[in-house]
Amino acid sequence: MFPYKFFKQVFLARKLQFTKGQIKLFEQPMLFIPMEYVVEITKNIFSNGKDYMLERYLEAWKAGVIFMNTLAEKYRMKSFDERYKIAMEIIAMAGFGDYETVKFQKHLSYFKIINNPIAEYFKKSKIPVDVILRGFNAGGGTPVHEMIINTIETHCKAVTGRHCIHINANTETLKKYKDQKLVSEQLDLNWLLPRQKKILNELNINISE
């Protein structure tokens, strides 16, 4: 369900601000954009092949890293639990669906996404569609877990008609995951990891695998 309590708390604490021409959440500029924009990006991803998909995933990953790292540093979120909880509240408030945690550990988080509007749009797809959302989840999860995180989608509502299931995990966990075909279809760790390390270095974020 929508995190009404969290929304009320951040609004009353002026952590969510609407000013002339600007929206800020925890002092970071935000945009409201039509869902159709993400839909069109997703259509382009599936028209242009895996290399294009990985580039769009990495862009979303970088955006998630910047947002969550800035938030954690500015508000001195030292606790893993605190970072994880607020990340889940924010992504649910952003309209990407209702997040329900199944497993929550230092090296991975495993969660259901209910009423995901992107997946609902692409109903009857043969493959999982949440490339952009996987990137956001993985990028945001990197400062949360304090290690490079990537995300696989094991179930997608666009395919099954039910909820989506995402697994945020570190490199070691992904390399040991039982379905390596799925991992290789959605990720290319040999391509991603050097680029992710470079991004973290450029942002002066001290996080490793």
Secondary structure, DSSP 4 states (H G I P E B T S, - for coil): ---HHHHHHHHHTTSEEEETTEEEETTEEE----HHHHHHHHHHHHHHHHHHHHHHHHHHHHHHHHHHHHHHHHTT---HHHHHHHHHHHHHHTTS-EEEEEEE-SSEEEEEEES-HHHHHTTT-SS---HHHHHHHHHHHHHHHTS-EEEEEEE-HHHHSS-EEEEEEEHHHHHH-S-HHHHHHH--HHHHHHHHHHHHHHTT-----
